[in-house]
Amino acid sequence: MDLDLTTVLLLALFGFVAAFIDSCVGGGGLISLPALVGLGIPMHLALGTNKLASTFSSFTSSATFISMGKYDKKLMLMLFPVSFIGSLIGAKAVLFIPDSVLRTLIIVMLAAIFVYTLINKKFGKETQFKGYTRFTLGLGIPFAFIIGFYDGFFGPGTGSFLIFVMVLLFGYDFVIGAGNGRILNFASNLAALLLFLFEGKVLILPGLTMGVAMILGATLGTRMAVKTGVKYVRPLFMLVSLTLMGKMIYELIWK
């Protein structure tokens, strides 16, 4: 793919905006993946190229959250490999599962998340974490695997699902939940990227161009999330969930 100045600028712009949002509440794939497809890149190559760029974003935001202490080290050590393996399997299965089936399931899940967050005003405002139990870990491990599988298979909304699980299941506030979610999202991005590279489904130059811009977007987005706290992250989380849901409904009905 030839990169002229206009294409480079578009990749950088969409990469920055996607990473800024994704570093806080997920949903950056809603911007970056359609941008790549809109530039004429076939879907299977766009998925792989997006994973290259997204790995830059998730690594940067993860490192920033870690440096600020906004994560749970013990939990991440347990769930990181689970998310990684789930994503590997999901990326491999992308050619075997009907896209419409997955989209319908995701729409239902996003709707449930949005309604629950809207009704429960105190959801994620303060940390309710009181330690791990067999119950929370018994649910957290399969959830990490399933969401990792989804990220390897398709991707948009992965960060939102991870944050929701962290807040609802383990009781973290939205900021700590976002930190944990970004670390697990890095695991799933990395796994899918490795498989797509092996399969030759990545355009290196466009991915690197978007990825460099994503580093800046992820750094600024993460720092803003930590600085402003829940009052910023919670409404943005709801807005992204609603937008993702609307986009998927539109594509399911009209495409």
N, C-alpha and C positions, 0 to 999 in steps of 0.2 A: 504494500500500500504506500503510495507516494504521499508525503506530508508537505503541503504548501503552508504558507504562513497562516492563512485563514483556518485551515484544519487544525494546526497546532494551537491556535488561540481558542478555538472551540473546545478542543480536548482539555485544555488547561482550565477554561472557565467552568465547564460541566464537572470536571474532576474536583475542582476546589469546592464548589457548592455541594456536591454529593458527599464529599468527605466531611465537610463542616457539619452537615446534618447527621450523617451516619455515625460520627464520633460521639454524638450525644445520645441519640435515641434509635439509631438504625434507620433503614429505609433509603439509604444512599443509592442503592441499586435501582431505585425508581427513577433516578436521574441519569446515572452513568450508563446503564445498559441500553435504554432507548437512545441515548446520544450516540453510542457506538453503532447501533443498528441504523440510525438515521444518517450516518455518514457512509452508508453503503456496505457495511461489513456484514456478511452472512451470520445468521443467528448462532450457529455452533462456534464460529470463530469469535463472535462478540462475547459469548459466555466465557470463553477462555481468556480473552484479552481483558475483560472486566475483572476477572479473578486476579490477574497480574497487578492491575492498578489498585484493586481493593485490598490486596495484601499489603501494599505500601501504607494505605490508610489505616487499616486495622492494627498493623504493627506500631505505627506512630502513636495512635491514640492509646493503645495498650501500654506502651512504654511511658506515656505521659501520666496515665492514671496510676501506674505502678510507682513512678517517681514521687507522686503526691500521696501515696499511701491509700488511695481510694479503691481498694480491692481486697479480696480475702485469699491470701496465699494458699492456705491449706485446702480450701475448696477447689481452687484452680488447679492445683497439682493433681487432684482426683479427677476432675472433669475435662481437663485439656486433652488427654489422649482419647477420651470417649468421643468428644466432638470431632477430633481429627479423623478417627476411624469411621465415624458416621458419614462424614463428608466424602471420604474416599469412596465409600460404597455408593453414596448418592450420585457422585459425579460419573461413576461407571454405569449407573442404572438410568442415566438421563435419556437414553435411546429406547428404553423398554417400557416406561410408564406413560400413559396418555396424559398430555399436558392439561387437558380440560378437567380431568379428575383431580389433579393436584390443585389447580386454580380454584375449583369449587370448594375444596376442603379449606384452603387458605382464607378464602373470603369469609367462611363461617367462623373460623378462628379469630380473624381480625375483628369481626363484628362483635363477638363475645368479649374480646379484650377491651374494645372501645366502650361498650356499654358498662362493663364492670368498673372500669377506671372512672367513667363519668359519674356513676351512681355513688361509688365509694369515695367521698371527698378526702378522706384521710389516707387513701391508698398511696404508699410510697413517700409520704411526707416526712416520716420519722423512722429511724431504724428500729425494727422490732426483733432483730436477730438475737436469739438466746442460745445458740449452739446447734449442732447437728443432731438429728435423731435417725433411727433406722428408717422411719417413715419418709423424712425429707430427702435423705440420700437415696432411698429406694425409688423415689419418684424423680429426683434430680438427675440421676445417671441415665435412665432411659430418655428423659426429656432432652438432655444434652446430646444424646445419640441421634434422636429423631430430628432435632433442629439442625444438627450438623449434617445429617442426610439431606434435609431440605436445602441447605445452603449449597451443598455440592451439586444438587440436582437443578436448582433454579436460583434462589438467593434473595431477591428483594423482600425485605421485612424480617430477615433473620435477626438483626440486632434488636428489633422491637420485641420479637418473641422471647429472646434471651433475657432482656430486661424484665419483661412481665413475669417470667418464671423466677428470676432472682428476687423480685419484690414480693410476689404472691406466696411462693413456696418457702423461701428462706427468711423473708422478713426484712431484707435490706431496704434502705431508702433508695430513691431513684438514682442518686449519684453513685453510690457503691454498686447498685445493680448495673448501672451503665458501665462501670469499670470492669466488673466481672464479665458482663456480656461482651465487651470489646475483646477481652482476652480469649474467650471461647470462640468469638467470631474470627479472630486471627488464626486460631487452630484450624477451623473449617475452611477458611480462605486458602491457607497454606497447603492443606491436603488436596483441595480441588485443583489448585494451581499446578502442583506437581503432577497430578494425573493428566491434566489438559496439556501440559508441556510434553509429557511422554507420548500423548496421542497426536501431537503436532497441531493442536487447536488454539495456539496463541500467536497473535501478531505482536512481536516484541516492541517495535518502535512506537506504535500508538499506545500500547499498554504502559510503557515507560514514561511517555509524554504526559499521559493522564495521571500516572502514579506520582510523578514529581509534584504536580499541582496538588494532589491529594495529601501529600505530606504537610504542606502549609495549611490546608483546610482542616485536616484532622488535629493539628497542633492548636490552632486557634479555637476550634469547636470544643475540644476537650477542656481547655483552660477556661473557656466561658462557662461550660457546664459546672465545673468545680467551683468557680468563683461565685456564680449566681445561685447555684444550688437547685433545690427541688422546684422553686417557684418558676424557673425557666425550663427545666427539663420536662416536668410533668405536662404542661400544656403543649409543648412541642411534640412530645410522645403521642398525645392524643391526636394532634393535627396530622402527623405522619401516618398514624394507623388509619385514620379516616381517608386520607388521600390514597394510600395503598389500596384500600378496600374499593374505593370508587374506580380507580384505574383498572383493577382486575375485573370488576363487574362489567365495565365498558368493553374490555377486550373479550370477555367471555360471551357477551351478547352480540356485539357488532363485528367481531373478527372471525 
